[in-house]
Amino acid sequence: MSTYQVGDIVRVRTYTDIDLTIGPGFINDMQRYCETFVTIMCILEDPGQTWYNIQEDSGQWTWCDDYFEATDYIEKPYEYW
């Protein structure tokens, strides 16, 4: 079962908070999203693991739960209102 749902807005953890040994592989190009808010656009589930695609990178990379932290609507920056 996925932690996040399609349409959820989550915050990408800081680069130093991400365990680079977990998940599908965190590459250098993904760093630009660290400490920003992103929108879950697709959920890919395998037995025992959930992967996500985000709207902001047009689904280019695969993300996992450990790369994100939940946020409340009120915390979103103005560009999401």
C-alpha positions as CSV (number, residue, x, y, z in Angstrom):
1,M,0.0,0.0,0.0
2,S,1.4,3.4,-0.9
3,T,2.1,6.1,1.6
4,Y,1.1,8.9,-0.8
5,Q,-1.8,9.2,-3.3
6,V,-1.9,10.7,-6.8
7,G,-2.3,14.4,-6.4
8,D,-0.6,14.6,-3.0
9,I,2.0,17.4,-2.6
10,V,5.1,16.3,-0.8
11,R,8.4,17.8,0.0
12,V,11.6,16.2,-1.3
13,R,14.1,15.8,1.6
14,T,17.4,17.6,1.6
15,Y,20.1,15.8,-0.3
16,T,22.0,15.0,3.0
17,D,18.8,13.4,4.5
18,I,18.4,11.0,1.6
19,D,19.8,7.6,2.0
20,L,21.3,7.0,-1.5
21,T,21.4,3.3,-1.0
22,I,17.6,3.0,-0.8
23,G,15.2,3.1,-3.7
24,P,15.6,3.0,-7.4
25,G,18.7,5.3,-7.4
26,F,19.0,8.9,-6.7
27,I,20.9,10.6,-9.5
28,N,22.5,14.1,-9.6
29,D,19.8,15.5,-11.8
30,M,17.3,14.8,-9.1
31,Q,19.0,17.1,-6.6
32,R,17.4,20.2,-8.1
33,Y,14.1,19.0,-6.5
34,C,15.6,18.7,-3.0
35,E,13.8,20.9,-0.5
36,T,11.0,21.7,-3.0
37,F,7.4,20.7,-3.1
38,V,6.3,18.2,-5.8
39,T,3.1,16.5,-6.8
40,I,2.6,12.7,-7.0
41,M,1.3,12.0,-10.5
42,C,1.7,8.2,-10.7
43,I,2.1,5.2,-8.3
44,L,3.9,2.1,-9.4
45,E,3.6,-0.8,-6.9
46,D,5.6,-4.0,-6.8
47,P,5.3,-6.5,-4.0
48,G,6.9,-4.9,-0.9
49,Q,7.9,-1.7,-2.7
50,T,6.1,1.4,-4.0
51,W,7.6,3.8,-6.5
52,Y,6.3,7.2,-7.6
53,N,6.5,9.6,-10.6
54,I,6.2,13.3,-10.0
55,Q,4.6,15.9,-12.1
56,E,7.5,18.4,-11.9
57,D,9.9,16.1,-13.8
58,S,7.1,14.8,-16.1
59,G,7.7,11.3,-14.8
60,Q,11.3,11.2,-16.0
61,W,12.7,9.6,-12.8
62,T,11.4,7.1,-10.3
63,W,11.1,8.2,-6.7
64,C,10.5,6.2,-3.4
65,D,8.9,7.0,0.0
66,D,12.2,7.6,1.6
67,Y,12.9,10.6,-0.7
68,F,9.8,12.5,0.5
69,E,8.3,13.9,3.6
70,A,4.7,14.7,4.0
71,T,3.5,18.3,4.2
72,D,0.3,20.1,5.0
73,Y,-1.5,22.2,2.5
74,I,-0.8,25.4,4.5
75,E,2.9,24.8,4.1
76,K,2.8,24.9,0.3
77,P,4.5,27.9,-1.3
78,Y,2.3,30.4,-3.1
79,E,2.9,29.0,-6.6
80,Y,0.8,26.0,-5.6
81,W,-2.2,28.0,-4.4
